Amino acid sequence: MREKKLVIFDFDGVIYDSEPLHFKSFNYALKPLKVEITKEVYYKTYCSYDDKGFFKNFLEDNQIPNDKVLIDKLIKEKHFFFDKNFDSETSIYSGSVELVKRLSKRYVLGIGSGARREEIVRVLKREGLLSNFEEIVSSDETTYPKPNPETYILLLDRVNYTYQISANECVVIEDTSKGVEAAKNAGMKCFAITNSVGKEFLTNADVIINDYSEITDQAIDNI
C-alpha cells in the first residue's frame, strides 16, 4: 500500500531535457523583432515561465510594446519551431525513468509543469511512464506561471479527489529558482536538481542534489 505522500515532478529540466530547445525556439520566434535572449539570462530569469509568461515578461523587461495579438503570434511561431525539432533535439534525462518507476511503487506521483499537456503526454507515453502518474497539471490548465503556486495547489486539489494529502506531505522536484519558489509558496517541500542552473540559484530548496540517485525513499521521508 502506498504511503499518503505526494511526489510532484516538474517536467522540463527534471524528467525531460528540453530546455535547450525551448531556448532556441523562443529566439526563433523573437527574430522578426530583432531581439534575442542569451542563455545565461534565459536560465537565470525566464526558463520557469510558460510560453505566454515568457513572452509577456521578456517583452516588458525589454521595453518592447506588446499586446495579446503579438504574444499569440509569437507563441504560434515558437510552437512551430519547437514541434518541428522536438524528436531530434530533446531527450529523457538519464536516471529519471528509473526514479519515476521506483517512486511510483511507494508514493502518489504527479507532474506540475509549465509545458503544454500534449508535450508531456507525448513523452510519457513514449517512455512508458504515463500510468505512473495520478495527475498532470500543465500550462493549458493554469492562469499564472511559477513562482505562483497555482500549478502545485491545483495538482494537490485534484489528487485529493482520491487521497487526503496535506501540502506539507508533498515533495516537489524542481530545477529552477522560480520552480522552487512556487513549491515553497504552496507550502510544500522541495528537492532541487542542478540540471539547468547551479546550486547558487537554488538555495531556497530544502535539499539540493546533483543526481537522481540522491532522491531515495529515506530522503523523501526525512525532508
Phi, psi and omega in degrees: 000130182287138176291153183277066174229136182257126174252121184250126177261132159291166183255290179296125178088353178238302176269319188237135181271080183240356182300321177301323178287323175301315179302311180296322182291321176298317179293326175300314181291328183280345187306316179298339178274359180059044177217150177216164179246140178277159178300316182301313181292320180301308184289327181284324192242324195243348191288351177276345184285150166286179186300314180297315180297322179298304185297318181299311183287320180295315180295317179295318180296335180255017177054040177258120180304138181210158175211181183299322181298313180295315182297318178298322178294317179296320178298317179300316179294320179297315179298321179302310182292317182297311182294324180296326186251007188302309185290329185269340187237015176228159180203160177284143176289134177300126180100339184287325179297312179299319180298312180301312182295322180291313183291330182294343179284341185237330186240162170280132182244145175216166174238129176235107192220154172272004177281165174288147180301320183297325176295313183297309183296320180303314181290315182297321177295315182298324183268001180070033185248350189303319184290349180281347185251130179288320184214152174230130171242123183243181178294341179294338187249002184239159180258323187245130179284164172299141020274004172300137184279006186309315183304313185283325177294317179297319179298314179298319178301318181292317179299326183282003166294334181251321184247175172234091185238133178269163183300323182285358173258011179255139178237122181257141174249115186233171180226002181225161181296319180291326176294317177299316180298320178298317179298314181293323177295335178273359180080024184250159174280160185212127164269140173238126179257142187273048177282327188249321181224165181284169182303328184297341179263000187239021190293343179279352178290155176290321180220132175254132183232159177250346186213147182297334181297342179284345179270080179268167176302319180297319179297320178294316182292332185260356184295000000 
